[in-house]
Amino acid sequence: MIDLKQNEVWFVTGSQHLYGPKTLEQVAEHSREMAAYLGSSAQIPVRVVFKPVLTSAEAIRDLCLEANSTKNCVGLITWMHTFSPAKMWIAGLTQLKKPFLHLHTQYNREIPWAEIDMNFMNLNQAAHGDREFGFIGSRLRLNRKVVVGFWKDEEVQSSIGAWTRAASAWADSQGGKVARFGDNMRDVAVTEGDKVEAQIRLGYDVYGYGVGDLVKVVNRVTDAEIDQLVNQYLDEYDVAAALRPGGERNTSLREGARIELGLRNFLQAGNFNAFTTTFEDLHGLAQLPGLAVQRLMRDGYGFGAEGDWKTSALVRAMKVMAAGLKGGVSFMEDYTYHFSASGDKVLGAHMLEICESIASNKPKLEILPLSIGGKADPVRLIFDANTGPAIGASIMDMGQRFRMVANIVDVVPTDEPLPKLPVARALWLPRPNLKTAAAAWIYAGGAHHTSFSYSVTAEHLQDFADMAGIEFLLIDENTRVDEFKDKLRWNDLYYQLSKGL
């Protein structure tokens, strides 16, 4: 499982020696208090570590290099309590490899009208100290997040918390590993992409394996291991009678357990955090992995069907962002539409592989025919997804760059039961409406596969995209197709020109 408390962000305060040792002692005291307060916030899932106040170019550079080499440091929160001349920051910031957030705040909430004097002004001058720091970030064209407001406010803590989740996902992606069993689905375009550029830009590495490599591990699973896992199934799910011990299809459930154990062992042995499969390449497997994929996603693995390694890596990143939050994250696909006077809707599903973390009810463990893949009937979990606001996101390789597009949606109950649909599913109303959302998605080249979540927000995804330096497009209640098309045109120009800036 994913534990964000193993990560930390460093609370870094800038000042200088101009104001004397007493002022610097107060700066350090205030900074230590602020770091402790933010670290105790329920909105911030990582540890916030106070670092000594920085007053020289050498100290700044040393701290940035230390952050680079400290594995569990996922980023810096920077704040200029006083005026910190920004030329001091150039050597450090140009070598910093971790993301940073610029917190524009001040220790005191309000001006002490009757007592304010020049000593107070010299100590509490973030209003212009942070502007000096902001200039050098812009002059160096550094990606960073700027959060403005009083540090005890919930809104400020929420925004910092979102960034720390994105920073944790970014750290997880650096050196992350995706295992591909088989290749991409034949003739499909959007699941293709430049794996070398993905590693350069996004940090994770994509490894290819023949299905036979997986089958060897699957075949080594013992009956005792299968017995133990089947008992877990019986405890956790509403298992169909035919699959239960003594049932006529129990051997199929045991085969599903064998595939799960083999997949899990393979991924753990190779230190992978995401994987793909494809129904076109199942040689040696008795059935398409359905239940196995659903349960591995539940445990934090990223997944993409038909060899879709970009979506697999995004599902993993969003799993990290969502760790500890309610709602869940799943691989998803826009499958079919419901055009209706009550509101046009999208039915999202996949052949089998929807994560149970988004289930609204206890999943049913069933075995039913699947008219694709050419293998034995696979076991799978069937459920309706939770209702409420959610987001679907996709990453595409546009040739010259990676683009992330996301759509905020509202998941609703199905109009009627779906007794014959043998897969997990979600029904939603896209914002602002299906016609606008689908048109914008198509103009953007958005994929049919997405990572879908009730807990990850547009802010998380924007922060992550900024860290990666990739394009981010949001479709929400404010989207208009004409304005969206203009943004696509301007972005094409910007991302071409920015290479030479």
C-alpha positions in Angstrom: 0.0 0.0 0.0 1.1 3.6 -0.6 2.2 5.5 2.5 2.8 9.2 1.9 4.1 9.7 5.4 7.4 8.3 4.3 7.8 11.4 2.2 8.9 14.9 3.4 8.9 18.4 2.1 11.5 20.9 3.4 10.3 24.2 4.7 12.9 26.7 3.5 13.0 30.3 4.6 15.1 33.0 3.0 16.6 36.0 4.7 20.0 37.9 4.9 22.4 39.2 7.5 21.4 42.9 7.0 18.9 42.9 9.9 21.2 41.5 12.6 21.2 38.3 14.7 18.1 39.1 16.8 15.9 39.4 13.7 17.3 36.2 12.3 16.5 34.4 15.5 12.9 35.6 15.3 12.8 34.5 11.6 14.0 31.0 12.6 11.5 30.8 15.5 8.6 31.8 13.3 9.6 29.4 10.5 10.0 26.5 12.9 6.5 27.2 14.3 5.0 27.5 10.8 6.6 24.2 9.6 5.3 22.4 12.7 1.8 23.8 12.1 1.7 22.8 8.5 3.1 19.4 9.3 0.2 18.8 11.7 -2.4 19.8 9.1 -4.8 17.1 8.1 -4.7 18.6 4.6 -1.0 17.8 4.2 -0.2 14.1 4.0 3.6 14.3 4.1 6.1 15.4 6.8 7.0 19.0 6.8 10.6 19.4 7.9 12.0 22.8 9.1 15.4 23.7 7.6 17.7 26.4 9.0 17.2 29.9 7.6 19.2 30.5 4.5 21.2 33.7 4.3 23.9 33.1 1.7 24.4 31.7 -1.8 26.6 28.9 -0.5 24.0 27.8 2.0 21.2 27.9 -0.6 23.3 25.9 -3.1 24.2 23.3 -0.5 20.6 22.8 0.6 19.4 22.4 -3.0 22.1 19.8 -3.7 21.2 18.0 -0.4 17.5 17.9 -1.4 18.5 16.4 -4.8 20.3 13.6 -3.1 17.8 12.9 -0.3 15.4 10.2 -1.6 12.5 10.9 0.7 12.5 14.7 0.1 9.9 15.2 -2.6 10.2 19.0 -2.8 10.7 22.3 -1.1 8.3 24.9 0.3 10.1 28.3 0.0 9.2 31.5 1.8 11.0 34.8 2.2 10.2 36.1 5.7 12.4 39.1 5.1 14.0 40.4 2.0 16.3 37.7 0.5 18.3 39.1 -2.4 17.5 36.8 -5.3 20.9 36.7 -6.9 21.8 34.5 -3.9 19.3 31.9 -5.1 20.5 31.5 -8.7 23.2 28.9 -8.1 20.9 26.8 -6.0 17.7 27.0 -8.1 19.6 26.3 -11.3 20.8 23.0 -9.8 17.6 22.0 -7.9 16.1 18.9 -9.4 13.1 18.6 -7.0 9.9 20.6 -7.4 9.3 23.6 -5.2 6.3 25.6 -4.0 6.5 29.3 -3.3 4.4 30.1 -0.3 3.6 33.8 -0.3 2.5 34.5 3.3 3.6 36.2 6.4 3.8 35.2 10.0 1.2 37.7 11.3 -2.3 37.6 10.0 -3.1 41.3 10.5 -1.2 44.6 10.9 -0.9 45.6 14.6 -2.1 49.1 13.9 -1.2 50.7 17.3 2.2 49.0 17.7 3.7 48.7 14.2 7.2 50.3 13.9 10.3 49.9 11.8 11.5 46.8 13.7 8.2 45.1 12.9 8.5 46.2 9.2 12.1 44.9 8.9 11.1 41.5 10.3 7.8 41.1 8.4 8.5 42.1 4.8 7.5 39.0 2.8 5.2 41.3 0.8 8.2 42.5 -1.1 10.7 39.8 -0.2 8.6 37.2 -2.0 8.4 39.4 -5.0 12.1 39.5 -5.3 12.2 35.7 -5.0 9.3 35.4 -7.5 11.3 37.4 -10.1 14.2 35.1 -10.1 11.9 32.1 -10.5 10.3 33.7 -13.6 13.6 35.0 -14.9 15.0 31.4 -14.8 11.7 30.2 -16.3 11.3 27.6 -13.5 8.1 25.6 -13.0 6.8 26.1 -9.5 3.5 26.6 -7.7 2.7 29.9 -6.0 0.3 29.8 -3.1 -0.9 33.1 -1.6 -2.6 33.6 1.7 -2.3 33.3 5.5 -0.6 30.0 6.4 -3.2 29.0 9.0 -6.1 29.2 6.5 -7.7 26.0 5.3 -7.6 27.1 1.7 -3.8 27.6 1.8 -3.2 24.3 3.5 -5.4 22.5 1.0 -3.5 24.0 -1.9 -0.2 23.0 -0.3 -1.5 19.6 0.4 -2.6 19.1 -3.2 0.9 20.1 -4.3 2.6 17.7 -1.9 0.4 14.8 -3.3 1.5 15.7 -6.8 5.1 16.0 -5.7 4.8 12.5 -4.1 3.5 11.2 -7.4 6.3 12.9 -9.3 8.9 11.4 -7.0 7.3 8.0 -7.4 7.5 8.3 -11.2 11.2 9.0 -11.1 12.7 5.6 -11.6 9.2 4.0 -11.6 8.9 0.8 -13.7 6.1 -0.3 -16.0 6.0 -3.9 -17.1 4.3 -4.6 -20.5 3.2 -8.1 -21.1 2.9 -8.3 -24.9 2.7 -5.3 -27.2 0.1 -2.7 -27.9 -3.2 -3.7 -29.4 -2.5 -4.0 -33.1 -3.4 -1.0 -35.3 -4.3 1.3 -32.4 -2.6 4.7 -32.5 -3.2 6.5 -29.2 -1.7 3.8 -27.0 1.6 4.1 -28.9 4.3 6.7 -27.9 7.9 7.5 -27.4 9.1 5.5 -24.4 12.5 7.1 -24.3 11.0 10.6 -24.3 8.6 9.5 -21.6 11.5 8.4 -19.4 13.3 11.8 -20.1 10.2 13.9 -19.4 8.2 11.8 -16.9 10.9 9.7 -15.2 9.5 6.2 -15.5 10.9 3.3 -17.5 8.9 0.9 -19.6 10.0 -2.7 -19.9 8.6 -5.2 -22.4 8.1 -8.9 -21.7 6.7 -11.8 -23.6 3.6 -13.4 -22.1 5.7 -16.6 -21.7 7.8 -14.8 -19.1 4.7 -14.2 -17.0 3.4 -17.7 -17.7 6.5 -19.3 -16.2 5.9 -17.4 -12.9 2.1 -18.2 -13.0 2.8 -21.9 -13.4 5.1 -21.9 -10.3 2.2 -20.9 -8.0 1.4 -23.7 -5.5 -2.0 -25.1 -4.7 -1.6 -24.1 -1.1 -1.1 -20.5 -2.2 -4.2 -20.7 -4.3 -6.2 -22.2 -1.4 -5.3 -19.2 0.8 -6.2 -16.6 -1.8 -9.5 -18.3 -2.7 -10.4 -18.1 1.0 -9.7 -14.3 0.8 -12.1 -14.1 -2.1 -14.8 -15.9 -0.2 -14.4 -13.4 2.7 -14.3 -10.2 0.7 -16.8 -10.7 -2.1 -20.2 -12.0 -3.0 -18.9 -15.1 -4.8 -21.2 -16.7 -7.3 -22.3 -20.2 -6.3 -20.7 -21.8 -9.4 -17.3 -20.5 -8.3 -17.4 -21.5 -4.7 -15.7 -24.7 -3.5 -17.7 -27.7 -4.9 -19.2 -25.5 -7.6 -19.0 -26.5 -11.3 -16.8 -23.5 -12.2 -14.5 -23.5 -9.1 -11.5 -24.5 -11.2 -11.9 -21.2 -13.1 -11.8 -19.2 -9.9 -8.6 -21.1 -8.9 -7.1 -20.3 -12.2 -7.9 -16.6 -11.7 -6.2 -16.8 -8.3 -3.2 -18.5 -9.9 -2.9 -15.6 -12.4 -3.2 -13.0 -9.7 -0.5 -14.7 -7.6 1.8 -15.0 -10.6 1.3 -11.4 -11.7 1.8 -10.2 -8.2 5.0 -12.2 -7.8 6.4 -11.0 -11.1 5.7 -7.4 -10.3 7.1 -7.6 -6.8 10.3 -9.4 -7.9 10.9 -6.7 -10.6 10.0 -3.8 -8.4 7.4 -2.7 -10.8 4.6 -0.3 -9.8 2.5 -0.4 -13.0 1.8 -2.9 -15.8 -0.1 -3.6 -19.0 -1.7 -6.6 -20.7 -3.5 -7.1 -24.0 -6.2 -9.5 -24.9 -4.5 -10.1 -28.3 -1.5 -11.8 -26.5 -2.5 -14.3 -23.9 -0.6 -17.3 -25.0 -0.2 -19.7 -22.1 -2.8 -18.1 -19.9 -6.1 -19.9 -19.4 -8.1 -16.7 -19.2 -7.8 -12.9 -19.6 -6.6 -11.4 -16.3 -9.6 -9.6 -14.9 -9.9 -10.2 -11.2 -6.1 -10.2 -10.9 -5.9 -6.7 -12.5 -8.8 -5.3 -10.4 -7.2 -6.5 -7.2 -3.7 -5.3 -8.1 -5.0 -1.9 -8.9 -6.8 -1.8 -5.6 -3.4 -2.4 -3.9 -1.9 0.6 -5.7 -0.6 -0.7 -9.0 -1.1 1.3 -12.2 -2.7 -0.5 -15.1 -3.4 0.1 -18.8 -5.2 -2.3 -21.1 -4.1 -3.2 -24.6 -0.6 -2.3 -23.8 -1.4 1.3 -22.9 1.7 2.1 -20.8 1.0 5.9 -20.6 -2.4 5.3 -18.9 -0.9 2.6 -16.7 1.7 5.1 -15.4 -0.9 7.8 -15.0 -3.2 5.4 -12.9 -0.2 4.8 -10.7 0.6 8.5 -10.3 -3.0 9.2 -9.4 -3.0 6.3 -7.0 -0.1 8.0 -5.2 -1.9 11.4 -5.3 -5.0 9.8 -3.8 -3.4 7.8 -1.0 -5.4 8.1 2.2 -8.3 9.9 0.5 -11.8 8.5 0.0 -13.1 7.8 -3.4 -10.5 5.6 -5.2 -8.8 5.6 -8.6 -9.3 3.2 -11.5 -8.4 2.6 -15.1 -11.5 3.5 -17.2 -12.8 3.8 -20.7 -15.6 5.9 -22.3 -17.6 3.0 -23.7 -21.1 4.0 -24.8 -23.5 7.0 -24.7 -27.0 7.6 -23.4 -28.6 10.5 -25.3 -31.6 11.6 -23.3 -33.8 14.6 -22.6 -32.8 14.2 -19.0 -29.2 14.8 -19.8 -26.7 13.1 -22.1 -24.6 10.6 -20.3 -21.5 8.4 -20.7 -21.3 4.8 -19.6 -17.8 4.0 -18.6 -16.5 0.5 -18.3 -14.0 -1.9 -19.8 -13.9 -5.6 -20.7 -13.0 -6.5 -17.1 -10.4 -4.2 -15.5 -12.2 -1.6 -13.3 -10.7 -1.1 -9.9 -12.8 -2.1 -6.9 -11.6 1.1 -5.0 -14.4 3.0 -6.8 -17.2 0.5 -6.0 -20.4 1.7 -4.3 -21.3 -1.8 -3.1 -19.8 -5.1 -2.2 -18.5 -6.5 -5.5 -19.9 -9.7 -6.9 -17.3 -12.2 -8.1 -18.7 -13.8 -11.2 -17.8 -15.9 -14.2 -19.5 -15.0 -17.5 -18.6 -15.3 -21.2 -16.4 -12.6 -22.8 -16.8 -12.2 -26.5 -13.2 -11.1 -27.1 -9.8 -12.6 -26.3 -10.4 -16.2 -27.4 -9.8 -17.7 -24.0 -11.9 -19.4 -21.3 -14.5 -17.4 -19.5 -12.7 -15.1 -17.1 -13.6 -14.3 -13.5 -14.2 -10.7 -12.6 -15.7 -8.3 -10.1 -19.0 -6.7 -11.0 -20.3 -3.5 -9.3 -21.7 -0.1 -9.8 -19.3 2.8 -9.1 -19.8 5.5 -6.5 -21.8 8.5 -7.4 -20.6 12.1 -7.1 -18.0 14.4 -8.7 -15.0 12.7 -10.4 -12.4 13.4 -13.0 -11.0 11.4 -15.9 -7.6 12.2 -17.3 -5.5 10.9 -20.1 -1.9 11.5 -21.4 -1.1 11.4 -25.1 2.1 11.6 -27.1 1.4 14.4 -29.6 4.6 13.9 -31.5 6.4 17.0 -30.3 5.3 16.8 -26.7 3.1 15.0 -24.2 -0.4 16.4 -23.5 -2.6 15.7 -20.5 -6.3 16.4 -20.9 -8.9 16.0 -18.1 -12.7 16.3 -17.8 -14.6 16.9 -14.6 -17.8 14.7 -14.5 -20.7 13.9 -12.1 -21.3 10.2 -11.6 -25.0 9.4 -11.3 -27.0 6.2 -10.7 -28.0 4.2 -13.7 -31.4 5.0 -15.0 -32.3 1.3 -14.8 -30.6 -1.8 -13.6 -28.1 -3.5 -15.9 -28.6 -7.2 -15.2 -26.9 -8.4 -18.4 -23.9 -6.2 -18.4 -21.1 -8.5 -17.0 -18.6 -5.7 -16.0 -18.1 -3.0 -13.4 -19.3 0.4 -14.6 -19.9 4.0 -13.9 -22.4 6.4 -15.5 -21.7 10.1 -15.6 -22.7 13.5 -16.9 -19.6 15.3 -18.3 -19.2 18.9 -17.5 -20.4 21.2 -18.9 -22.4 18.7 -21.0 -21.6 15.8 -23.3 -21.7 17.7 -26.5 -19.1 20.3 -25.4 -17.0 17.9 -23.4 -16.8 15.2 -26.1 -16.0 17.8 -28.8 -13.3 19.4 -26.7 -11.8 16.0 -25.8 -11.7 15.0 -29.5 -10.2 18.3 -30.6 -7.5 17.8 -28.0 -6.8 14.2 -29.2 -7.8 12.7 -25.9 -7.5 9.0 -25.6 -10.4 6.6 -25.0 -8.5 5.2 -22.0 -8.4 7.3 -18.8 -7.4 7.3 -15.2 -10.6 8.0 -13.3 -10.9 9.2 -9.7 -13.2 10.7 -7.1 -10.4 11.9 -4.9 -7.8 13.4 -7.3 -8.7 16.9 -8.5 -7.8 19.2 -11.4 -5.4 21.0 -9.0 -3.5 17.8 -8.4 -3.2 17.1 -12.1 -2.2 20.7 -13.0 0.5 20.6 -10.3 1.8 17.2 -11.6 1.8 18.5 -15.3 3.7 21.6 -14.2 6.4 19.5 -12.5 6.7 17.4 -15.7 6.6 20.5 -17.9 3.8 19.0 -20.0 0.7 20.6 -21.4 -2.5 20.4 -19.3 -6.0 21.0 -20.6 -9.0 21.0 -18.4 -12.6 20.5 -19.6 -15.1 21.7 -16.9 -18.3 23.7 -16.4 -16.6 26.8 -17.8 -15.4 25.2 -21.1 -16.5 26.6 -24.4 -15.5 24.9 -27.6 -14.5 28.0 -29.5 -12.2 29.2 -26.6 -10.9 25.6 -26.1 -9.9 25.5 -29.8 -8.1 28.8 -29.5 -6.2 27.5 -26.5 -5.1 24.5 -28.5 -3.8 26.7 -31.3 -1.9 29.0 -28.8 -0.5 26.0 -27.0 0.8 24.5 -30.3 2.6 27.8 -30.9 3.9 28.1 -27.3 5.3 24.6 -27.0 7.1 25.0 -30.3 8.6 28.4 -29.5 9.4 27.6 -25.8 12.0 25.1 -27.0 14.1 28.0 -28.1 13.5 30.3 -25.1 
